[in-house]
Every structure is written in C-alpha cells, then in structure tokens.
Amino acid sequence: MEIINESNIFDLLNKYKNPDSKLVDEVISEARKIKSLTLEQAAVLININKPEDYEKLFDAASYIKETIYGKRIVLFAPLYLSNYCTNNCLYCGFRVGNKTLHRSTLTKEEIEREVRILLDQGHKRVLLLTGEHPKEASLERLIEDINTVYSVRNEKGSYIRRINIEIEPLTNEEFRILKDVPIGTYTVFQETYHRETYKKVHLSGKKANYDWRIEVMDRALSNGMNDVGIGALFGLFDYRFEALGLISHAIHLDKEFGVGPHTISIPRIRHADNAPLSESIPFEVSDIHFKKLVAVLRLTVPYTGIILSTRETAEMRMELLNLGVSQISAGSRTNPGGYRQAPKAAEEDAQFNLNDNRTCNEVINSVIRQNFIPSFCTGCYRRGRVGKDFMDQAKPGLIKLFCQPNALFTLNEYLEDYADEETKEIGKKLIENNIKILPEQIKEKSVEILKNIDNGERDIFL
C-alpha cells in the first residue's frame, strides 16, 4: 500500500517554497476552525520563513491546543524493561553494534522496585519500552511485565492507572492477542519517512524493513487495537519532509479507519554512546524550525496528543507547551533500572542522553508557574473513550469537558500526597482559579470531587 507518496511531498515542498503571507493567512484562518488541514495546506505552513508569519502560526497553535484540550498537560514516565536489541540503527545506543553497552532485562522484582520509585514521585502513567529482541522482549514476556506493573502498590496505596507501550511492530496474530491486554496507546516510530535515508540508517535487523514498519498501524487497527501513536526522529532527513510524512501517515489512518494517531512524538537526535549519527547529525533541526514543526502539527492534526521527551532542555520544553505540545515525560531515565540510579550513572547504559534532568516535582512546579495544569488523568481510557469514540470527542474540541476537570482532580491528588510545600501552595491556587472558569454543567460536580479528594478519596474521574 502507498502511505507515503515521496514525489508528491517533494513537489509540494517545492511548490510552496516561499509562501506569501496572504496564502499563509488563508491556511491559518482555516486551521482556526479546528479542522484537520490537507497535506498541501501543511506544506504552505512548514515553509513559513517570515517573522510575522511565525508569529501568526504560533498564536494559532496556542489557540487550537487550548480550544481542544484546555490548559492540561499530561505527564508520564518511560520505563525501560530491556536494552537487548537485534537491530543496528546508527542513531541509537541500544543498537546491536554497540559492543560496550551493558545489556540487561529487568526481573519481576526489579520492575516492582522501579514502579514503586515512580509511584513515590507521584506518577500514575507509564510508557513501557524495550529493545527489539525475540527472547528478551517477546510479547509473552511483555504481557507478564504489564501485569506486574499494574500489581504494584506503594505505601500510600498509589498504583499505575495506565500503561502505554512502545515496542517492535507486531504481526496480525500478535495484535489479536494484545488487543485483550489492558493497555492504552500502542506506539511505533517510523524514525524517518524518507525511504532511501531509512535504508542508510538501519543497517540490519527486522527494523531494516521499511514497509513492515510503516504498515504496522494498519495491522494494529485492523486487529482490534483502539489507539496508536506515531513518531519521527528529527535530524535524519529534512525536517519539512518528515513533518509532511507524519501528516501523510495521520491522514492515511484517519481515512482508512476513522481513527487518526492518538499521539505524535517529535524527538530530535541526541547523543548516545557508540551511535555514529548522534555525533554527526545529518540534518540538524534548529530551535526555530523545531518550534515551527510543532506548531504545524498542531494546526494540521489538531486532535492528536503531541509528545515531547526529556531529550529537549527544560527551557525548550516549557516554551513548546505554548505551541502545541500536550504531553511530556518527567523525571525520566532511558535505561533498564535507571530510576534507582543517580542521573549521571543512569546515562551509562542509556538509549540516549537527556537534556532535562529535573525531578517530577520540579517539572510540575514549572508547569504550574506557566499557568498550565499538570495532569495524570487516565479517565478516557477507563471510561471507554478510546479509538473512534475519543476522536468524536477530540476533533470538535468536546474532550476538554473531561480533560480540564480530570486534570484538576489528579493534580489535587498529587498536591495532597507528593508535592513539596511550595508546589502545593501554587498548585492549590491554580486549581482555585481554574474551577471558577469551568462550564456550569460540570463546575458543581467538580467542586464536590475536589473536596472528596481533600478528604482522602482517590482515583475519581469524569
């Protein structure tokens, strides 16, 4: 099947190489109606190069994000189960060609220990990741690990409420097994949508097969999965092409299944030990171009959650909250067993190095100070607002009626159970200010739930 039409993408990039401001205004005006844009309209926006057009683009991205999701910013933590891998990807520290990496797979007891550390930080959502290895990262082993994660309770009785996964592409048969496992989003990065570049940077292993990887979301959605996440690793090829590749993929999924990507991830290449391309990035993306592509994705695929990792600096991460990012990791480690280690030690066997080493509490404090609502909400997943049902709520901006109050509830839980005094003080003020502006139909119920949380109840959601 043709998901990515490379010649069409290149033609569009060339056609709108220097878009005039009038055309930019027309496209942004359409985007402000909160509807998905065409690939051609996206090509106009990704080629913006005038300061005044950047300003209009950024303003529209902020407006669209708040219209759909409100002020909430979802927080999660990655949890690496294994760094064994049979692929040889030139940008990754886990690649099979890295002979100095200490390989490990977490035992049941080690997983329980890592989860308790995350719970004690206040986390309720985790993303499980592994290398791609038939034995150390098999589907059977993953399912056992998922059950282990859900079984853990800390001294306060907290537990992980939602698990998302980022693992290798599965077969039709494997998806029919996975669909009955209680997870949220299934994520696979294409890494680069440019076929020739893909071939050059993936030297060996199953991942070297471009078509097997790009068709994985079709297999997932055809075999019972509800929500999928896509992503590209920016720096492998022209960022403009990759942005239009992501958008092409989103358009394809929406057209074929009525369900676009639940999330889009946008990492830039960062240093990783013994990963040659991380030392000499082929198409390094400047900060201003990175901000632009985030804003373009928000305008073009307005319903999706845009995920930003700790690869970026604290300053960049906080700035991008205003331009379309709606989910961020906090207090991350990118190696198996990393949460029990000091930050410096955790980098030794990491998939990549971090640029934001702040604790979960420090990230939450910063998010609050920018007038956003840190959220650990898992309400949609557990209320059955998934797949097409979620899209029906998200596309017209109705999902905010759930996102905003549920974010306030989970923030209040965090403030009561885990926050330091300063964060608790500014967080309570944020809750008070945002309760006042909730729609009348949910305000009274929300005030009641917040009082119940103050009195010790937990895990309440709309």
C-alpha positions in Angstrom: 0.0 0.0 0.0 1.1 3.6 -0.6 1.1 5.5 2.7 3.9 8.0 1.8 4.0 9.5 -1.7 7.5 10.9 -1.7 7.3 12.6 -5.1 4.1 14.4 -4.0 5.7 15.6 -0.8 8.8 16.9 -2.7 6.5 18.6 -5.3 4.5 20.3 -2.5 7.6 21.5 -0.7 9.0 22.9 -3.9 5.7 24.5 -4.9 5.3 26.4 -1.7 9.0 27.0 -1.0 8.4 30.7 -0.3 4.7 31.1 0.6 3.3 34.7 0.5 1.7 36.0 3.7 -1.7 36.1 2.1 -1.7 32.4 1.5 -0.4 31.7 4.9 -3.2 33.8 6.4 -5.8 31.8 4.5 -4.4 28.5 5.7 -4.2 29.6 9.3 -7.7 31.0 9.1 -8.9 27.5 8.0 -7.0 25.9 10.8 -8.6 28.1 13.4 -11.9 26.5 12.5 -10.5 23.4 14.4 -10.4 21.0 11.5 -7.7 18.9 10.0 -5.8 20.5 7.2 -4.8 19.0 3.8 -1.2 17.9 3.1 -1.0 20.8 0.6 -2.0 23.3 3.3 0.6 21.8 5.7 3.2 22.3 3.0 2.4 26.0 3.0 2.9 26.3 6.8 6.0 24.2 7.0 7.7 26.5 4.6 7.0 29.7 6.5 10.1 31.9 6.8 9.0 35.4 7.7 8.9 36.6 11.3 5.4 38.0 11.1 4.1 34.6 9.7 5.9 32.7 12.5 4.0 34.9 15.0 0.6 34.2 13.4 1.4 30.5 13.3 2.5 30.3 16.9 -0.6 32.2 18.1 -2.9 29.9 16.2 -1.2 26.8 17.6 -1.7 28.0 21.1 -5.4 28.8 20.4 -6.1 25.4 18.8 -4.4 23.5 21.6 -6.3 25.3 24.3 -9.6 25.0 22.4 -9.3 21.3 22.2 -7.5 20.2 25.4 -7.7 23.3 27.6 -4.8 24.1 29.9 -4.0 20.5 30.8 -0.5 18.9 30.2 -0.3 15.2 30.6 2.7 13.8 32.5 4.1 10.3 32.2 7.4 8.4 32.8 9.1 6.0 30.5 10.0 2.6 32.0 12.7 0.6 30.0 12.3 -3.1 30.5 15.2 -4.3 28.4 18.0 -2.9 26.2 18.7 -6.1 24.3 18.2 -5.4 20.6 18.9 -7.2 17.3 18.7 -4.0 15.1 21.7 -1.9 14.1 20.3 1.6 14.0 23.1 4.2 13.7 21.4 6.8 16.0 20.6 4.5 18.9 22.6 3.5 22.0 20.8 0.1 22.1 21.9 -1.0 18.6 23.4 -4.4 18.3 26.6 -2.9 17.0 27.3 -1.2 20.4 29.6 -3.7 21.9 30.4 -1.7 25.1 26.8 -1.5 26.3 25.9 -3.4 29.4 22.8 -5.4 28.4 20.1 -6.2 30.9 16.4 -7.2 31.2 14.5 -6.3 34.3 13.3 -9.2 36.5 9.9 -9.1 38.1 11.4 -7.8 41.4 13.4 -5.1 39.6 10.2 -3.9 37.8 8.4 -3.7 41.0 11.2 -1.7 42.5 11.2 0.7 39.6 7.5 1.2 39.7 7.5 2.0 43.4 10.1 4.7 42.8 7.8 6.2 40.1 4.8 6.0 42.3 6.6 7.7 45.1 7.3 10.6 42.6 3.5 10.8 42.0 3.4 9.1 38.6 0.2 7.3 37.5 1.0 6.8 33.8 4.0 4.9 32.4 5.3 4.1 28.9 6.9 0.7 28.7 9.7 0.4 26.2 12.1 -2.4 25.2 14.7 -3.0 22.5 13.6 -5.4 19.7 14.7 -8.9 20.6 12.8 -12.2 20.1 13.6 -13.6 23.5 14.3 -10.7 25.9 11.4 -8.6 24.6 8.9 -11.2 23.5 5.2 -10.4 23.5 4.6 -13.1 26.2 7.2 -11.5 28.4 5.8 -8.1 27.9 2.3 -9.2 28.9 3.7 -10.6 32.1 5.6 -7.3 32.8 2.4 -5.3 32.2 0.6 -7.4 34.8 3.5 -6.9 37.2 3.4 -3.1 36.8 -0.3 -3.0 37.4 0.0 -5.1 40.6 2.4 -2.8 42.4 1.1 -0.5 45.3 3.2 1.8 47.3 2.8 2.8 51.0 0.1 5.4 50.1 -1.8 2.8 48.1 -1.0 4.5 44.8 -0.8 2.4 41.6 -0.2 2.8 37.9 -3.5 3.5 36.2 -2.5 3.5 32.6 0.3 1.7 30.6 1.2 2.7 27.1 3.7 0.7 25.2 6.4 1.4 22.6 7.6 -1.9 21.2 8.5 -3.5 17.9 6.0 -4.0 15.1 3.8 -7.0 15.7 2.0 -9.5 13.4 -1.7 -9.7 12.8 -1.8 -12.7 15.1 0.1 -10.9 17.9 -2.2 -7.9 17.7 -5.2 -10.2 18.2 -3.6 -11.2 21.5 -2.5 -7.7 22.5 -6.0 -6.2 22.0 -7.2 -8.0 25.1 -4.4 -6.7 27.3 -5.3 -3.6 29.3 -3.0 -1.0 27.7 -3.7 2.4 26.3 -1.7 3.5 23.2 0.5 1.3 21.1 3.4 3.3 19.7 5.9 2.7 16.9 8.2 5.4 15.4 8.9 5.2 11.7 12.0 7.2 12.6 12.3 8.6 9.0 9.7 8.6 6.3 12.3 9.0 3.6 12.9 5.5 2.2 16.5 6.0 1.0 17.5 7.5 4.3 15.7 4.8 6.2 17.8 2.2 4.3 21.1 4.0 5.1 20.5 4.4 8.9 19.0 0.9 9.6 21.8 -1.4 8.7 20.4 -4.8 9.8 17.7 -6.5 11.8 13.9 -6.7 11.3 13.8 -2.9 11.6 15.6 -2.6 8.3 12.3 -3.4 6.5 10.7 0.0 5.8 7.4 -1.5 4.6 6.9 -3.9 7.5 7.3 -0.9 9.9 5.2 1.7 8.2 2.3 -0.8 7.7 2.2 -1.7 11.4 -0.5 0.7 12.4 -2.8 -0.7 9.7 -2.2 -4.1 11.2 -2.9 -2.8 14.7 -6.1 -1.0 13.9 -7.3 -3.9 11.6 -6.9 -6.3 14.5 -8.6 -4.7 17.4 -6.3 -2.0 18.8 -8.0 1.2 19.7 -5.3 3.9 19.9 -2.0 4.1 18.1 0.9 6.6 18.3 3.4 7.5 15.6 6.6 9.5 15.5 9.7 10.6 13.6 13.3 11.2 14.8 14.1 14.6 13.6 17.6 15.1 12.2 17.8 12.0 10.0 16.4 13.9 7.0 14.9 17.3 6.0 12.5 18.2 8.9 10.0 19.6 6.4 9.7 16.2 4.6 9.5 14.3 7.9 6.7 16.6 9.1 4.7 16.0 5.9 5.5 12.3 6.3 3.9 12.3 9.7 0.9 14.2 8.4 0.5 11.8 5.4 0.6 8.9 7.9 -2.1 10.6 10.0 -4.3 11.3 7.0 -4.0 7.7 5.8 -5.0 6.3 9.2 -7.9 8.7 9.6 -9.2 7.9 6.0 -8.8 4.1 6.3 -10.0 3.6 9.9 -11.7 6.8 11.0 -9.0 7.0 13.8 -6.0 9.2 13.4 -3.0 8.9 15.6 -3.8 9.3 19.3 -0.3 10.7 19.7 2.5 12.0 17.6 6.1 12.1 19.1 8.7 14.5 17.9 12.1 13.7 19.3 15.3 15.3 18.0 18.5 13.3 17.8 20.6 13.5 20.9 23.9 12.0 21.9 24.0 8.2 22.5 27.1 6.2 23.2 28.6 4.5 20.1 25.8 5.8 17.9 27.6 7.5 14.9 24.7 9.6 13.7 24.3 11.2 17.1 27.8 12.6 16.9 27.3 14.0 13.4 23.6 14.7 12.8 22.8 14.6 9.1 20.0 17.2 9.1 20.2 19.1 12.4 17.0 20.9 13.2 17.4 24.5 14.6 15.3 25.6 17.5 13.1 27.9 15.4 12.4 25.2 12.9 11.6 22.8 15.7 9.1 25.2 17.1 7.6 25.7 13.7 7.1 22.0 13.0 5.4 21.5 16.4 3.0 24.4 15.6 2.3 23.0 12.1 1.5 19.6 13.5 -0.9 21.2 16.0 -2.7 23.1 13.3 -2.7 20.2 10.8 -3.6 17.3 13.2 -5.4 19.3 15.9 -6.9 16.3 17.7 -3.7 14.5 18.4 -1.6 14.5 21.6 1.9 15.8 20.8 4.5 14.2 23.0 7.9 15.8 24.0 10.6 13.9 25.8 13.4 14.9 28.1 15.8 15.0 25.1 15.0 18.7 25.0 16.2 21.3 27.5 13.9 22.4 30.3 13.6 25.8 28.7 12.6 24.4 25.3 10.1 22.0 26.8 8.4 24.8 28.7 8.3 27.0 25.7 6.8 24.4 23.5 3.8 23.9 25.8 2.6 27.2 24.3 3.0 25.9 20.7 1.1 22.6 20.7 2.8 20.1 23.0 0.3 18.4 25.2 2.2 15.5 26.8 5.6 15.5 28.5 7.7 13.0 30.4 9.1 13.9 33.8 12.0 12.7 35.9 12.9 10.3 33.1 15.6 7.6 32.8 16.3 5.8 29.5 18.0 2.6 30.7 16.6 -0.5 32.4 16.8 0.0 36.2 17.7 3.7 35.8 15.3 5.0 38.4 17.3 3.6 41.3 20.5 5.2 40.0 21.8 8.7 40.2 21.2 10.7 37.0 24.9 10.5 35.9 25.1 6.8 36.4 21.8 6.2 34.6 23.4 7.7 31.4 26.0 5.0 31.1 23.7 2.4 29.5 21.0 4.7 28.2 19.3 4.7 24.8 20.2 8.4 24.6 21.3 11.3 26.8 18.8 13.6 28.5 18.8 17.4 28.5 16.2 17.8 31.2 17.2 16.1 34.4 14.7 17.8 36.7 12.7 15.8 39.1 9.0 15.1 38.6 8.1 17.7 41.3 10.4 20.3 39.7 8.7 19.8 36.3 5.2 20.0 37.9 6.2 23.2 39.7 7.4 24.8 36.4 4.3 23.7 34.5 2.1 25.3 37.2 4.1 28.5 37.1 3.3 28.7 33.3 -0.4 28.5 34.2 -0.8 25.0 32.8 -2.5 22.1 34.7 -0.2 19.1 35.2 -2.4 16.0 34.6 -2.0 12.3 35.5 -5.5 11.7 34.1 -6.4 8.2 32.8 -10.2 8.8 32.7 -10.7 8.4 28.9 -9.0 5.0 28.8 -11.0 3.7 31.7 -14.3 5.2 30.7 -14.0 3.7 27.2 -13.4 7.0 25.4 -10.9 5.3 23.1 -10.4 4.9 19.3 -13.2 6.4 17.3 -15.2 7.4 20.4 -12.2 9.5 21.5 -11.8 11.0 18.1 -15.5 12.0 18.0 -14.9 14.0 21.2 -11.5 15.4 20.4 -12.0 16.6 16.8 -14.7 19.1 17.7 -13.0 20.1 21.0 -15.5 18.5 23.3 -12.9 16.4 25.1 -11.9 19.5 27.0 -15.0 19.0 29.2 -13.3 15.9 30.6 -9.7 16.8 30.3 -9.8 20.0 32.3 -11.6 18.8 35.4 -9.9 15.4 35.4 -6.6 17.2 35.2 -7.6 19.3 38.3 -8.5 16.1 40.2 -5.2 14.3 39.5 -3.3 17.5 40.3 -5.1 17.8 43.6 -4.2 14.2 44.4 -0.6 14.9 43.7 -0.6 18.0 45.8 -2.1 16.2 48.8 0.2 13.1 48.5 3.5 14.0 47.0 4.2 17.7 46.4 6.6 19.9 48.4 5.1 22.8 50.2 5.9 25.4 47.6 4.4 23.3 44.8 1.3 22.6 46.9 0.7 26.3 47.6 0.9 27.4 43.9 -1.0 24.3 42.8 -3.9 24.9 45.1 -4.1 28.5 43.8 -4.1 27.2 40.2 -7.0 24.8 41.0 -9.0 27.5 42.6 -8.6 29.8 39.6 -9.5 27.1 37.1 -12.5 25.9 38.9 -14.0 29.3 38.5 -13.9 29.1 34.7 -15.2 25.6 34.3 -18.5 25.3 32.3 -21.5 25.5 34.7 -22.7 21.9 33.8 -19.5 20.4 35.3 -18.5 23.0 37.9 -20.6 21.9 40.8 -19.7 18.2 40.4 -16.0 19.2 40.1 -16.0 21.2 43.3 -17.6 18.2 45.1 -14.9 15.8 43.8 -12.1 18.1 44.8 -13.5 18.3 48.3 -13.7 14.5 48.4 -10.0 14.3 47.3 -9.1 16.7 50.1 -10.9 14.3 52.5 -8.9 11.3 51.4 -10.7 9.8 48.4 -8.6 8.9 45.4 -9.0 8.0 41.7 -12.1 9.9 41.0 -12.7 11.0 37.4 -15.4 12.0 34.9 
